[in-house]
């Protein structure tokens, strides 16, 4: 699976929160890059999964010589244990098609309660936007700027958000140079929708500035529905 040296890797969630970033990233008006899109479908049979495949979309920004400068990879939403198999298969295919592993920029939007350490939860105050970042593997050219723009997540904090925990484990094993970007989210309610959108804007603009792309705020149309929130409640009621 051919990708650019820089890949923005997006993991879809059940409400389509992060996925909206893919639609909002476009070529800079002052550049000659053109935007192309394709879909992919990868078998998961080697993991014993026959009824599902790893599916998603790839958006490439290509220069006038046909070289991929930036790729945006959007993987569909999966539940564990299929999730880790799908991520691993996509990363394995990227590895096979490039002489060196591409640098990954991976944003997550996570509730503060999913980070715990020393019997305390990561807290948020007021309307401030909190962006955390940390580097995995070799440092790339974008790392200093990203690190300067984000707060460093303490290594002592435990991660209780499975998509992020799975991704971290796999990129460490496969030795992908990766920068993880984490935006802290409040609960998805009408009262905090403005804050949620600001988190999307902050992440999207940061990714765009680090890859030479252009972020269109008006393309962000995410709006969680009451039905989509309620679909998560049965297991939350049982397990907390």
HELIX and SHEET records of a PDB file:
HELIX    1   1 UNK A   20  UNK A   24  1                                   5    
HELIX    2   2 UNK A   45  UNK A   47  5                                   3    
HELIX    3   3 UNK A   82  UNK A   97  1                                  16    
HELIX    4   4 UNK A  112  UNK A  114  5                                   3    
HELIX    5   5 UNK A  143  UNK A  149  1                                   7    
HELIX    6   6 UNK A  162  UNK A  174  1                                  13    
HELIX    7   7 UNK A  190  UNK A  192  5                                   3    
HELIX    8   8 UNK A  193  UNK A  211  1                                  19    
HELIX    9   9 UNK A  217  UNK A  219  5                                   3    
HELIX   10  10 UNK A  226  UNK A  230  1                                   5    
HELIX   11  11 UNK A  233  UNK A  239  1                                   7    
SHEET    1   A 8 UNK A  34  UNK A  43  0                                        
SHEET    2   A 8 UNK A  53  UNK A  62 -1                                        
SHEET    3   A 8 UNK A  68  UNK A  75 -1                                        
SHEET    4   A 8 UNK A   6  UNK A  11  1                                        
SHEET    5   A 8 UNK A 103  UNK A 111  1                                        
SHEET    6   A 8 UNK A 178  UNK A 185  1                                        
SHEET    7   A 8 UNK A 131  UNK A 136 -1                                        
SHEET    8   A 8 UNK A 151  UNK A 152  1                                        
SHEET    1   B 2 UNK A  25  UNK A  27  0                                        
SHEET    2   B 2 UNK A 213  UNK A 215 -1                                        
SHEET    1   C 3 UNK A 120  UNK A 121  0                                        
SHEET    2   C 3 UNK A 115  UNK A 117 -1                                        
SHEET    3   C 3 UNK A 158  UNK A 159 -1                                        
END                                                                             
